């Protein structure tokens, strides 16, 4: 066998192969790699471009923060707030593919906020300036006794400094799949404006809890909202809606539980509870639907930080949930289960800074939120999906049944209409 390699002809052949064929093969590999490189870089290059133009467009838009001062008496049910919030479901805010990918335009969003600052509870709405007049008109139409003022951003008054402040933050998501609704104001019997003394306001525990905070504490809650839309790509401007698919999947599960086989229903399993579940899932068919991100933070000086206040925020949304057929909310806080997962606390400290930055910038659906490390901690969860009824349940102006002194109200008088008005 070795004698073959001693043959002069074989040696000449191998030398020719080494000198001429192998370099050509290497050249072809390099050429193929160079030709393939642009294709490999297309996706990250495109994503970086979109992030760049989108950031430029978002930063270039003027935003406003509106403080809403509540009257001494608020008799309307959350149904009025539902009508007011429908204005945030902008049907004309979806840009064209050219506007999205060349100019960086995105659908507008807003933030519904409650803040406890120096012992006082305040209601805010953050929005794009172009929507301000419409938002004010809609709120005044439903609540003529409120007062709305454009104010400086409270979230920038005290910036988080890890050396000076202690911080707790969480984002709150639906515990079950999105098609299952939470317990709403209709379930609490508030849809027909009951007498004030008979009201059971689901926001009362949260507001009363915030009212117990010290004047040195700051607690913020923001509910980022935008109109729910189908997912779109540069190649397909109208793809299927994953939420609709999930909704159909959950309905099929309930239907399957009520059947003996594919064609035969089981009368014993067609319980009122299962029917109620189906009706609840179908609630999304005749209501405006929103993408929602709920974020809550508590910040105080290190020597004034009270861990007991964490329960006020972590459990503040518990009353909107149900242990049976409906959904509930679950907070995802910034922390680790075991000490050795973050020795020295460097990761948690950075994530807290990221969350605070996202709060100040009202970043929910686009950068910097989508690129921040702390999002990895909460498993990059997609926004919760709430209809207008659910949204009005977790954000409305509480009636006078909520007595906490921390909720400052403005004096207001309700006058009867003059008797000589023309009919």
Secondary structure, 3 states (H helix, E strand, C coil): CHHHHHCHHHHHHHHHHHHHHHHHHHHHHHHHHHHHHHHHHHHHHHHHHHHHHHHHHHHHCCEEEEEEEEECCCCCCHHHHHHHHHHHCCCCCCCCHHHHHHHCCCCCCEEEEEEEECCEEEEEEEEEHHHHHHHHHHHHHHCCCCEEEECCCHHHCCCCCCCCEEEEEEEEEECCCCCCCCCCCCCCCCCCCCCHHHCCCCCHHHHHHHCCCCCCCEEEEEEEEEECCCCCCCCCCCCCCHHHHHHHHHHHHHHHHCECCCCCECHHHCCHHHHHHHHHHHHHHCCCEEEEEEEEEEEEECCCCCCHHHHHHHCCCHHHCCCCCCCCEEEEECCCCCHHHHCCCHHHHHHHHHHHHHHHCCCCCCCCHHHCCHHHHCCCCCCEEEEHHHHHHHCCCCCCCCCCCCECEECCCCCCCCCCCCC
